[in-house]
Amino acid sequence: MNRAKIVSIIFLFAVSLSFTPSAVFVQAEMGCDDPGDTLGLGCVEGYSGLSKEDPRIVLARIINIALRLLGIVATVLIIYAGFRWMTAGGNEESVKTAQKVLTAAVIGLIIILSAFVISNFALREISEAVSRNQYGAP
């Protein structure tokens, strides 16, 4: 590169830095000095388009929705296995298949319910330990 290109690149870089506000000024303008806002959620609400809601609450909702959907699937499988068993008409192979599906669905439902209880307990304890308030409280 010749000398003129290098000088022009350095000049453009210096000009761009002079128009970029520093993080301290941006934080002062945004009101990020709230000591009660431990996660800094007040800083992001109006400027980034993100929600001010606590990320732990969002994570808890996502986990609960996923586990509820899995519970619905397990319940549908139980109903399917029961229907298949009732319509087997004495066919031993069809009854055994229905029993296998029913056993797997019940075991799956037990696992899903256990995961639901464990995740709710863990998220509640983490939330109370970090923020010293009740789970889900604003």
N, C-alpha and C positions, 0 to 999 in steps of 0.2 A: 504494500500500500504506500501511496505517496503521502507526503507530509500534510497536504491540504485535506485529504480524506480523514486522517487521524484527528486533526484539529477540529474538523466539523463534527465528527462523531463525539468527541469529548465535549464540545460546546452544546450539542443537542442533549447529551446526557445531563449536563449541569443545568440546563434550562428546564428539563423535565423534572429534575429533583427539586428545583426551586418552586414549582407549582404543586408539588405533592405535599399535602399537610402531614405533619408528623403524627405519630400515634398518640402522643400526649395531648395535642390539641383536639384530636378527634374524640378521645375519651372525655375530655372536659366538655366538649359540645354535646356529647351524647348523654351525659349524666351517669357515667359509669363508676362513680365514687360512692355508691350506696353500700355501706358495710353489711346490710341485711341481705343483700343479693349475692349469696355465696357462689352461685353458678354463673353470674354475669348475664342472666337472661334479660335484664332490663336494657342491656346495651344492644341487643340484636333485634328487638321487636320491630321498631319502625324503620330500620336501616337496611336490613338484610332480607326482609320478607319472611323470615322464620317465625315460628310461633314462640310465644313467651312461656308456653307450658313446659313444665319440668320434664326432662328427657326420661327420667325414671318412670313417670306416669305413662308416657307414650310407650315405653318398652313394656310396661305391665299390660297395657291395653292390647298391644300386638300379640303378646304371649297368650293372654286370655282368649282373644279371638281365634288364634290358631288352635288352641286346645279345645275350644268349644266346637269348632268345625270338625276336628278329629273325633270328638265325642258323638257328633251327629253321624259321621260316617260309621263309627262302631255300632251305634244304635240301628242304623239302617241294615248293617250286616247281620245283626242279631235277628231283626225282623225277617230278612231274606232267608236266613238259615231256618227259622221257625216255619216260614211258608214252605220252604223246600221239604222240610221234614213232614209237614202235614199233608202235602200233596205227593208224597213218595208212593203211596198206594201199596205198601208192603215190599217194595223193592229195597233189598238190604244194602245194595251199593249206594243208592241215592240217600238212604238214611245215614250211612256212615259218612258220606260227603257232607251232609247237613250237620252232623255232629262235629266233624272237624272244623267246619266254618264257624259253628256256634262256639266251640271251645276257643278258637283263635280270636273271635270277636270279643268274648268275655274277658280273656286275658288282655287283649288290647285295651278294652274299656277300663280295666283295673289299672293298667299302666298309665293311661291318660289321666284318670282321676288322681293317681298318685303324683304325677307330674304337675297337675293343677294345684294340688295342696302344697307341694314342696315349693313351686315357683311363687305362689302367693305368700307363703311364709317367708321365703328368702327376700322377696322384694319389700315386704312390710318391714322386716328387720333392718334391711339396708336403708330404707327410707327414714325410719325412726332414728337410726344411728347417725345418719348424716345430717338430717335437718331438724331433729328433735321435735317433730310434729307427727300427727297421725297419718297413716297411709291414705293417699288420695286427697288430703286436705289442701286447699289452695294456699 
